[in-house]
């Protein structure tokens, strides 16, 4: 039996190893120590180590034991809340966080984590409330300022967002993500103070690759505003070269994935007809093709809730189909109707946490174009909107925006054009069986003749006319995409042929199209 003093010594040693990233060592040693004494701190740190390795299910199991030993420990409740959030058990996560806050109202970590949960669920105003409470206790936490800035940006409250990004830079001048985000919300003029600050920073500060890439994209946007297209492209190029090095990408992996998806649908799947429990509109296409604008228009309708870019469909398809059945046709899966029903219920349960009141729900994850066949099996009555935009404008808009690692093809012009070809090919494949279920909307037509195109869009979705759709800029919903700023503006035509001033740098795209 370990004494209390031994427990303290062992725990401190484990905590240091956890900080150092030695997670496997922590797991092995904590597991061993628990055989000698089942102390709650060992359960807690073991749970944290599993959490750090991405094994959230195991983390939850361990944390459950710790909570049985001490149900009112706010640290345990916070850790369990984080784990349940990662497992997408959103109600359980919220329950843990709220219990913890009731016990420890000024516990900053749990306030921030509840804010993160609310932010992810599009309850943005609530998220801001918890972030503000955290900042009232300690105003010097970088991540809190970044998170609240992101929330304000998603709501179109740009002055508030820029203020908190400025506070983040005061805490750490190397927080160049703040510089990049500021650049997306302002129009630069000659001798702009922030532009000069970014130039000084890139020349004077020792920055890592991630910090540099953020700064290069910020500078690219600033020089673009100043019509200095040479400097603009140079900075965008530098930023993308860094991200390409960080975000490994092989177009052959995409080709193999798309081939696997096609193989599932070699013949039209004979799935039992069913009725969706929700009226879902899937908005797909290449990133930067107008998907955010289309969702903003649709979600302005009184019967539609805009869900944003949701990860659920991809996770369900990957787990239930692509990972489990690698080399067989969809029609060869036994008890397919049961599997389809499980997928349907799992997805609907997720989106109902966001909203279960509106008749229609939009899911705007552009790359869901890969899963149109699966969508029509799982949700036969759903509507699919395929957003299209000029190839050069689409490719260039992708290249000049900073995207997460989930979109690595955006960091290289050649990869972009190759991915675009694969997207077009797969859309053509889907249209062979689902032509009547896919509505193509072209960005150029939408912004040139909005009333006509919106009318066609609403009719396809089974929605009556709503004048609110013509004034989508008044829609106060949260928009958490790279297009947030643009999607909040009244419809404008200036983005048509926006790549033209950079055409001389896009020869690679032209050459690739010919091949």
C-alpha positions as CSV (number, residue, x, y, z in Angstrom):
1,X,0.0,0.0,0.0
2,X,1.4,3.4,-1.0
3,X,1.4,6.1,1.7
4,X,-0.1,9.5,1.1
5,X,3.4,11.0,0.7
6,X,4.3,8.3,-1.8
7,X,1.1,9.1,-3.8
8,X,2.1,12.7,-3.9
9,X,5.6,12.0,-5.1
10,X,4.4,9.5,-7.7
11,X,1.7,11.8,-8.9
12,X,4.1,14.7,-9.4
13,X,6.4,12.5,-11.4
14,X,3.6,11.4,-13.6
15,X,2.4,15.0,-14.1
16,X,5.8,16.0,-15.3
17,X,5.9,13.1,-17.8
18,X,2.4,14.0,-19.0
19,X,3.6,17.6,-19.6
20,X,6.6,16.2,-21.5
21,X,4.3,14.2,-23.8
22,X,5.4,10.8,-22.5
23,X,1.9,9.4,-22.6
24,X,2.6,5.7,-22.9
25,X,4.9,5.9,-19.9
26,X,2.2,7.6,-17.9
27,X,-0.4,5.0,-18.9
28,X,1.9,2.1,-18.0
29,X,3.1,3.6,-14.7
30,X,-0.3,4.8,-13.6
31,X,-1.9,1.5,-14.3
32,X,0.8,-0.2,-12.3
33,X,0.4,2.2,-9.4
34,X,-3.4,1.6,-9.3
35,X,-2.7,-2.0,-8.5
36,X,-0.9,-0.9,-5.4
37,X,-3.4,1.8,-4.4
38,X,-6.6,2.8,-6.1
39,X,-6.2,6.5,-5.5
40,X,-8.4,8.9,-7.4
41,X,-5.4,11.1,-8.7
42,X,-4.0,8.0,-10.5
43,X,-7.3,7.4,-12.2
44,X,-7.4,11.1,-13.2
45,X,-4.0,11.2,-14.7
46,X,-4.5,7.9,-16.4
47,X,-7.6,9.3,-18.0
48,X,-5.8,12.4,-19.1
49,X,-3.0,10.3,-20.7
50,X,-5.6,8.2,-22.7
51,X,-7.2,11.5,-23.7
52,X,-3.9,12.8,-25.0
53,X,-3.4,9.7,-27.1
54,X,-6.9,10.0,-28.6
55,X,-8.4,7.0,-26.9
56,X,-11.4,8.9,-25.5
57,X,-13.5,5.9,-24.9
58,X,-10.9,4.5,-22.5
59,X,-10.4,7.9,-21.0
60,X,-14.2,8.0,-20.2
61,X,-14.1,4.6,-18.7
62,X,-11.3,5.5,-16.3
63,X,-12.8,8.9,-15.5
64,X,-16.1,7.1,-14.6
65,X,-14.2,5.2,-11.9
66,X,-12.6,8.4,-10.5
67,X,-16.1,10.1,-10.4
68,X,-17.5,7.2,-8.5
69,X,-14.8,7.8,-5.9
70,X,-15.4,11.6,-5.8
71,X,-18.5,12.7,-7.7
72,X,-18.1,16.4,-6.8
73,X,-14.5,16.9,-7.9
74,X,-14.7,19.7,-10.5
75,X,-11.4,18.6,-12.1
76,X,-12.8,15.2,-12.7
77,X,-16.0,16.6,-14.1
78,X,-14.0,18.9,-16.4
79,X,-11.9,16.0,-17.7
80,X,-15.0,13.9,-18.2
81,X,-16.7,16.8,-20.0
82,X,-13.8,17.2,-22.4
83,X,-13.8,13.4,-23.1
84,X,-17.6,13.3,-23.7
85,X,-17.3,16.3,-26.0
86,X,-14.6,14.5,-28.1
87,X,-16.9,11.4,-28.2
88,X,-19.6,13.7,-29.5
89,X,-21.8,12.9,-26.5
90,X,-22.7,16.6,-26.3
91,X,-25.5,16.3,-23.7
92,X,-23.3,14.3,-21.3
93,X,-20.5,16.8,-21.8
94,X,-22.7,19.7,-21.0
95,X,-24.0,18.0,-17.9
96,X,-20.5,17.4,-16.6
97,X,-19.4,21.0,-17.2
98,X,-22.5,22.5,-15.6
99,X,-22.1,20.3,-12.5
100,X,-18.5,21.4,-12.3
101,X,-19.4,25.1,-12.6
102,X,-22.0,24.7,-9.9
103,X,-19.4,23.3,-7.5
104,X,-16.6,25.7,-8.6
105,X,-18.1,28.8,-10.3
106,X,-14.7,30.4,-10.9
107,X,-12.9,27.4,-12.3
108,X,-11.5,28.9,-15.5
109,X,-10.8,25.7,-17.4
110,X,-14.3,24.4,-17.1
111,X,-15.8,27.8,-18.1
112,X,-13.6,27.8,-21.2
113,X,-14.4,24.2,-22.1
114,X,-18.2,24.8,-21.7
115,X,-17.6,27.8,-24.0
116,X,-15.9,25.5,-26.5
117,X,-18.8,23.1,-26.4
118,X,-21.4,25.8,-27.0
119,X,-19.3,27.3,-29.8
120,X,-19.1,23.9,-31.6
121,X,-22.9,23.5,-31.2
122,X,-23.5,26.9,-32.8
123,X,-24.8,28.3,-29.5
124,X,-22.4,31.2,-30.0
125,X,-24.0,33.8,-27.8
126,X,-23.9,31.3,-24.9
127,X,-20.3,30.5,-25.7
128,X,-19.4,34.2,-25.5
129,X,-21.1,34.4,-22.1
130,X,-18.8,31.7,-20.6
131,X,-15.7,33.1,-22.3
132,X,-16.5,36.5,-20.8
133,X,-16.9,35.0,-17.4
134,X,-13.5,33.3,-17.7
135,X,-11.8,36.6,-18.8
136,X,-13.4,38.4,-15.9
137,X,-11.4,36.1,-13.6
138,X,-8.2,36.1,-15.7
139,X,-7.8,38.4,-18.7
140,X,-4.5,37.0,-19.8
141,X,-5.4,33.6,-21.2
142,X,-4.5,33.6,-24.9
143,X,-6.8,30.8,-26.1
144,X,-9.8,32.4,-24.5
145,X,-9.3,35.7,-26.4
146,X,-8.8,33.7,-29.6
147,X,-12.0,31.7,-29.0
148,X,-14.1,34.7,-28.2
149,X,-12.7,36.5,-31.2
150,X,-13.7,33.6,-33.4
151,X,-17.2,33.7,-32.0
152,X,-17.6,37.4,-32.6
153,X,-16.2,37.0,-36.1
154,X,-18.7,34.2,-36.8
155,X,-21.5,36.6,-35.8
156,X,-20.2,39.4,-37.9
157,X,-19.2,41.5,-34.9
158,X,-15.8,42.4,-36.4
159,X,-14.8,45.2,-34.1
160,X,-15.3,43.0,-31.1
161,X,-13.4,40.2,-32.7
162,X,-10.4,42.5,-33.7
163,X,-10.3,43.9,-30.1
164,X,-9.8,40.4,-28.6
165,X,-7.3,39.4,-31.3
166,X,-5.4,42.6,-30.3
167,X,-5.5,41.4,-26.7
168,X,-4.2,38.0,-27.8
169,X,-1.2,39.7,-29.5
170,X,-0.5,41.7,-26.3
171,X,-0.2,38.4,-24.4
172,X,1.9,36.8,-27.1
173,X,3.1,38.8,-30.2
174,X,3.9,35.4,-31.8
175,X,0.2,34.6,-31.9
176,X,0.2,35.2,-35.7
177,X,-3.1,33.4,-36.1
178,X,-4.4,36.7,-34.6
179,X,-2.7,38.7,-37.4
180,X,-4.1,36.4,-40.1
181,X,-7.7,36.6,-38.6
182,X,-7.4,40.4,-38.3
183,X,-6.4,40.6,-42.0
184,X,-9.6,38.8,-43.0
185,X,-11.8,41.4,-41.4
186,X,-10.3,44.7,-42.6
187,X,-9.4,46.5,-45.8
188,X,-5.8,47.7,-45.8
189,X,-4.7,51.1,-47.0
190,X,-1.2,52.5,-47.6
191,X,0.9,52.8,-44.5
192,X,-1.5,50.7,-42.5
193,X,-0.3,50.2,-38.9
194,X,-1.1,46.5,-38.8
195,X,0.6,45.8,-42.1
196,X,3.8,47.5,-40.8
197,X,3.6,45.5,-37.6
198,X,3.4,42.2,-39.6
199,X,6.4,43.2,-41.7
200,X,8.4,44.1,-38.6
201,X,7.4,40.8,-37.0
202,X,8.4,38.6,-39.9
203,X,11.8,40.3,-40.0
204,X,12.5,40.6,-36.3
205,X,10.9,37.7,-34.5
206,X,12.0,34.1,-34.4
207,X,8.9,32.2,-35.6
208,X,8.1,28.6,-36.2
209,X,6.6,27.3,-39.5
210,X,3.0,27.5,-38.3
211,X,3.5,31.1,-37.1
212,X,5.2,32.1,-40.3
213,X,2.5,30.5,-42.5
214,X,-0.2,32.5,-40.7
215,X,1.8,35.7,-41.1
216,X,2.4,35.1,-44.8
217,X,-1.4,34.7,-45.5
218,X,-2.1,37.8,-43.5
219,X,0.5,39.7,-45.6
220,X,-0.9,38.2,-48.8
221,X,-4.3,39.6,-48.0
222,X,-2.9,43.0,-47.1
223,X,-0.9,43.4,-50.3
224,X,-3.9,42.2,-52.3
225,X,-6.0,45.0,-50.8
226,X,-3.2,47.4,-51.9
227,X,-3.3,46.0,-55.4
228,X,0.3,44.9,-55.1
229,X,-0.3,41.6,-56.7
230,X,3.3,40.6,-57.0
231,X,3.9,40.9,-53.3
232,X,0.5,39.4,-52.6
233,X,1.1,36.2,-54.6
234,X,4.6,35.9,-53.2
235,X,3.3,35.8,-49.6
236,X,0.5,33.5,-50.4
237,X,3.0,31.2,-52.1
238,X,5.3,31.2,-49.1
239,X,2.5,30.4,-46.8
240,X,1.2,27.6,-48.9
241,X,4.7,26.1,-49.3
242,X,5.0,25.8,-45.5
243,X,1.5,24.3,-45.2
244,X,2.3,21.8,-48.0
245,X,5.3,20.7,-46.0
246,X,3.2,20.3,-42.8
247,X,0.1,18.9,-44.4
248,X,1.3,15.9,-46.4
249,X,-0.8,15.2,-49.5
250,X,-0.8,12.5,-52.2
251,X,-3.4,12.8,-55.0
252,X,-3.2,9.0,-55.4
253,X,-4.8,8.6,-52.0
254,X,-7.7,10.6,-53.2
255,X,-8.0,8.6,-56.4
256,X,-8.0,5.3,-54.4
257,X,-10.6,6.7,-52.0
258,X,-12.9,7.8,-54.9
259,X,-12.4,4.4,-56.6
260,X,-13.5,2.6,-53.5
261,X,-16.6,4.8,-53.2
262,X,-17.5,4.1,-56.8
263,X,-17.1,0.4,-56.3
264,X,-19.8,0.5,-53.6
265,X,-22.2,1.8,-56.3
266,X,-21.3,-0.4,-59.3
267,X,-25.0,-1.0,-59.6
268,X,-27.9,1.1,-58.2
269,X,-28.4,-0.1,-54.7
270,X,-31.8,-1.7,-54.0
271,X,-32.5,-0.1,-50.6
272,X,-35.9,-0.3,-48.9
273,X,-37.7,3.0,-49.4
274,X,-38.1,5.0,-46.3
275,X,-39.0,8.5,-45.1
276,X,-36.5,10.8,-43.5
277,X,-37.3,11.8,-40.0
278,X,-35.8,15.2,-40.8
279,X,-35.9,17.2,-44.1
280,X,-32.2,17.6,-44.7
281,X,-30.5,19.7,-47.4
282,X,-26.9,18.8,-48.1
283,X,-24.9,21.6,-49.7
284,X,-21.8,20.3,-51.4
285,X,-19.1,21.3,-54.0
286,X,-15.5,22.4,-54.0
287,X,-14.6,24.7,-51.1
288,X,-14.9,28.4,-52.0
289,X,-17.6,27.6,-54.7
290,X,-20.4,29.5,-52.9
291,X,-21.5,26.9,-50.4
292,X,-21.5,29.3,-47.5
293,X,-23.6,31.9,-49.4
294,X,-26.1,29.3,-50.5
295,X,-26.5,28.1,-46.9
296,X,-26.8,31.7,-45.6
297,X,-29.6,32.3,-48.2
298,X,-31.4,29.1,-47.3
299,X,-31.1,29.5,-43.5
300,X,-32.7,33.0,-43.9
301,X,-35.9,31.1,-44.7
302,X,-38.3,30.9,-41.7
303,X,-38.4,27.0,-42.0
304,X,-34.7,26.3,-42.3
305,X,-31.9,25.9,-39.7
306,X,-28.4,26.3,-41.0
307,X,-26.2,23.6,-39.4
308,X,-22.9,24.7,-41.0
309,X,-20.0,22.4,-41.8
310,X,-20.7,19.2,-39.9
311,X,-18.3,16.2,-39.6
312,X,-21.0,13.6,-38.8
313,X,-21.8,12.2,-42.3
314,X,-18.1,11.6,-43.2
315,X,-17.5,9.9,-39.8
316,X,-20.5,7.6,-40.3
317,X,-19.7,6.7,-43.9
318,X,-16.1,6.0,-43.0
319,X,-16.8,3.9,-40.0
320,X,-20.0,2.0,-41.2
321,X,-18.9,1.5,-44.8
322,X,-15.5,2.4,-46.1
323,X,-13.4,1.1,-43.2
324,X,-15.6,-2.0,-42.6
325,X,-16.3,-3.1,-46.2
326,X,-13.3,-2.4,-48.3
327,X,-13.7,-4.5,-51.4
328,X,-17.4,-5.3,-51.8
329,X,-20.4,-3.8,-53.5
330,X,-23.0,-2.1,-51.4
331,X,-25.6,-4.7,-52.5
332,X,-23.4,-7.5,-51.1
333,X,-23.7,-6.3,-47.5
334,X,-26.0,-8.5,-45.5
335,X,-28.8,-6.8,-43.6
336,X,-28.2,-3.6,-45.4
337,X,-31.5,-2.1,-44.3
338,X,-30.6,-2.4,-40.7
339,X,-27.2,-0.7,-41.3
340,X,-28.9,2.1,-43.2
341,X,-31.3,2.6,-40.4
342,X,-28.5,2.8,-37.8
343,X,-26.7,5.4,-39.9
344,X,-29.9,7.4,-40.2
345,X,-30.6,7.4,-36.5
346,X,-27.0,8.2,-35.6
347,X,-26.9,11.2,-37.8
348,X,-30.3,12.6,-36.9
349,X,-29.5,12.2,-33.1
350,X,-26.4,14.3,-33.7
351,X,-28.1,17.2,-35.6
352,X,-31.1,17.3,-33.3
353,X,-28.7,18.5,-30.6
354,X,-28.2,21.6,-32.8
355,X,-31.8,22.1,-33.6
356,X,-34.8,19.8,-33.5
357,X,-37.5,22.4,-34.2
358,X,-37.1,23.7,-37.7
359,X,-38.7,21.6,-40.5
360,X,-35.6,21.8,-42.7
361,X,-31.9,21.4,-41.7
362,X,-28.9,22.2,-43.8
363,X,-25.5,20.4,-43.7
364,X,-22.9,22.4,-45.5
365,X,-19.8,20.3,-45.6
366,X,-18.5,20.8,-49.2
367,X,-16.6,17.5,-49.4
368,X,-19.8,15.5,-48.8
369,X,-20.0,15.4,-52.6
370,X,-18.0,12.2,-52.1
371,X,-20.9,10.6,-50.3
372,X,-23.9,11.5,-52.5
373,X,-24.8,7.8,-53.1
374,X,-24.7,7.1,-49.3
375,X,-26.8,10.2,-48.7
376,X,-29.5,9.0,-51.1
377,X,-29.5,5.6,-49.3
378,X,-29.6,6.9,-45.8
379,X,-31.8,9.9,-46.5
380,X,-33.7,9.1,-49.7
381,X,-35.9,12.2,-49.5
382,X,-33.0,14.6,-48.8
383,X,-32.1,17.4,-51.2
384,X,-28.6,17.9,-52.6
385,X,-27.3,21.2,-53.8
386,X,-24.1,21.1,-55.8
387,X,-22.4,24.5,-55.9
388,X,-20.4,25.4,-59.0
389,X,-18.1,28.3,-59.7
390,X,-15.6,29.2,-62.4
391,X,-12.6,26.9,-62.1
392,X,-9.9,29.6,-61.9
393,X,-11.8,31.6,-59.3
394,X,-12.5,28.5,-57.3
395,X,-8.9,27.3,-57.4
396,X,-7.4,30.7,-56.7
397,X,-9.8,31.4,-53.8
398,X,-8.8,28.1,-52.2
399,X,-5.1,28.8,-52.7
400,X,-5.2,32.2,-51.0
401,X,-7.1,31.1,-47.9
402,X,-5.6,29.4,-44.9
403,X,-7.3,26.0,-44.5
404,X,-6.9,23.3,-41.8
405,X,-5.0,20.1,-42.5
406,X,-8.3,18.5,-43.6
407,X,-8.0,20.3,-47.0
408,X,-4.3,19.7,-47.9
409,X,-4.9,19.8,-51.6
410,X,-5.5,23.6,-51.3
411,X,-1.7,24.2,-50.7
412,X,-0.6,23.5,-54.2
413,X,-2.0,24.7,-57.6
414,X,-1.3,21.4,-59.3
415,X,-3.0,19.5,-56.5
416,X,-5.9,21.9,-56.7
417,X,-6.5,21.3,-60.4
418,X,-6.1,17.5,-60.0
419,X,-8.6,17.5,-57.1
420,X,-11.0,19.6,-59.1
421,X,-10.9,17.1,-62.0
422,X,-11.6,14.2,-59.5
423,X,-14.5,16.2,-58.0
424,X,-16.0,16.8,-61.4
425,X,-15.6,13.2,-62.4
426,X,-17.3,11.9,-59.2
427,X,-20.2,14.4,-59.6
428,X,-20.8,13.0,-63.2
429,X,-20.7,9.5,-61.7
430,X,-23.4,10.3,-59.2
431,X,-25.6,12.0,-61.8
432,X,-25.9,8.7,-63.7
433,X,-28.2,7.4,-61.0
434,X,-29.2,10.5,-59.1
435,X,-29.5,13.3,-61.7
436,X,-33.0,14.3,-60.5
437,X,-31.8,14.5,-56.9
438,X,-28.9,16.9,-57.5
439,X,-29.4,20.6,-58.1
440,X,-26.5,22.5,-59.7
441,X,-26.4,26.1,-58.7
442,X,-23.8,28.3,-60.4
443,X,-22.3,31.1,-58.4
444,X,-22.1,33.5,-61.3
445,X,-25.8,33.0,-62.1
446,X,-26.7,33.4,-58.5
447,X,-25.1,36.7,-57.9
448,X,-26.1,38.1,-61.4
449,X,-29.8,37.1,-61.2
450,X,-30.4,36.3,-57.5
451,X,-34.2,36.4,-57.4
452,X,-34.5,34.0,-60.3
453,X,-31.9,31.5,-59.0
454,X,-33.1,31.7,-55.4
455,X,-36.6,30.9,-56.6
456,X,-35.4,27.8,-58.4
457,X,-33.3,26.8,-55.4
458,X,-36.3,27.1,-53.0
459,X,-38.6,25.2,-55.3
460,X,-36.1,22.3,-55.6
461,X,-35.9,22.1,-51.8
462,X,-39.7,22.1,-51.5
463,X,-39.8,25.5,-49.9
464,X,-42.2,28.4,-50.6
465,X,-40.9,31.8,-51.4
466,X,-39.6,33.8,-48.4
467,X,-38.4,37.4,-49.0
468,X,-35.9,37.0,-46.2
469,X,-33.8,34.9,-48.6
470,X,-33.2,38.0,-50.7
471,X,-31.7,39.9,-47.7
472,X,-29.5,37.1,-46.2
473,X,-27.1,39.7,-44.9
474,X,-29.6,40.4,-42.1
475,X,-29.3,36.8,-41.0
476,X,-27.5,36.9,-37.6
477,X,-26.7,33.2,-37.4
478,X,-23.1,32.1,-36.7
479,X,-21.0,31.4,-39.8
480,X,-17.8,29.5,-39.0
481,X,-16.1,29.2,-42.4
482,X,-13.5,31.1,-44.4
483,X,-16.4,32.7,-46.2
484,X,-18.0,34.2,-43.1
485,X,-17.2,37.8,-44.0
486,X,-18.3,37.5,-47.7
487,X,-21.5,35.6,-46.8
488,X,-22.7,38.4,-44.6
489,X,-22.5,41.0,-47.3
490,X,-25.4,41.7,-49.7
491,X,-25.0,39.8,-52.9
492,X,-22.2,41.3,-55.0
493,X,-20.7,40.5,-58.4
494,X,-17.1,41.6,-57.8
495,X,-16.0,38.1,-57.0
496,X,-16.7,37.0,-60.6
497,X,-13.4,36.6,-62.4
498,X,-11.6,37.6,-59.2
499,X,-8.6,35.5,-60.2
500,X,-8.0,37.6,-63.3
501,X,-5.4,39.9,-61.7
502,X,-3.4,36.9,-60.7
503,X,-3.7,35.1,-64.1
504,X,0.0,35.3,-64.9
505,X,0.7,33.3,-61.7
506,X,-1.8,30.6,-62.6
507,X,-0.3,29.2,-65.7
508,X,0.1,25.9,-63.8
509,X,-3.6,25.7,-63.6
510,X,-4.1,26.4,-67.3
511,X,-1.5,23.8,-68.3
512,X,-3.1,21.2,-66.0
513,X,-6.5,21.7,-67.5
514,X,-5.2,20.8,-70.9
515,X,-3.9,17.4,-69.7
